[in-house]
């Protein structure tokens, strides 16, 4: 019996059960703010590990990627962000 992986297992990456916020950011190509917006929209759910450590189920991330009816996530602008194209008020 050979110890080399079969072609099926070589094609599918093995993901951990829980992934970190930076990993979710990388997989979905979104910002940290975007991940927290997905939490608020209840499209992803937090899994708390201890008092401060947050993880996300990798199955939820995969399901979010696979959704055919997924609409682009609209994240509202922060109050302190200004539009660079807006003319400055000069007196």
N, C-alpha and C positions, 0 to 999 in steps of 0.2 A: 504494500500500500504506500502510495507516494504522499509526501507531506506538502506538496505544492498545492496552492489553492486552485479550485476549479474556475472555469471561465465565468460562471455566474457570480461567484463571490468576489472575483477580481474586478468586475464591472461595477458593483454596488459598494460604495464606501460604508464603512461601519461608523455610525455616529453614536456618541454617548447618549444616555437617556435624557440628561439635562445639559443645557448649554448656557454659557455666560452671556451677558448683555453684549459685550464686544463681539462675540461669535455671531449672535443674532444680527448685529449691525453689519457685519461682514457678509453674511449669507444673504441678507435682504438688500444690501447696498443702500442702507439708510442711516441716518444719524441717530444718536442716543435719544434725542428728542422725538424722533420718529418712532422708536421702539416704545417709549413711554406713551406716545399717542395711541399706539396699538393696544397698550394695556388699558387706557382710558376708554377706547372704543370696544373693549372686551373681545378683540380679535386674537389676542394672546393673553395668557394668564401667568401671573408671577408664582413662583414656587420659592418660599422663603427657607433658607438654610441658616439656621441660627438667627441672630438678631438683625444682621445687616446684609447678609449675602443673598442675592436674588439670582435665580436661575429660571430658565424657560424649558419646557418639554420640547425636545427636538421634533417629536411627532406633530406638535402644533405648528412649528415653523415650516415643516414640510407640507402640511395641509394648507397653510396660508399661501405658500408658493404655488401649489397645485390647483388652487381655486380658479375656475374658468371665469367666474363673474367678478373677479377682483377689480375694484376700481382704484385709481391712484389715491394714495393717502394724502389728504389735504391737512397740513399742519398750519395752524394760525401763526401769524408773525408775532413776535414779542413786542411789547410796547416800546422798548428802547431801540429797536431796529428802525432805521430810517431808510427811505428809498433814495438811492444814490442819484436817480434821474430827476428827483424833485428839485426845482430851483430854490436856491437859498434866498431868504428874505434879506434884502439889503436896503439900508435907509439912506 
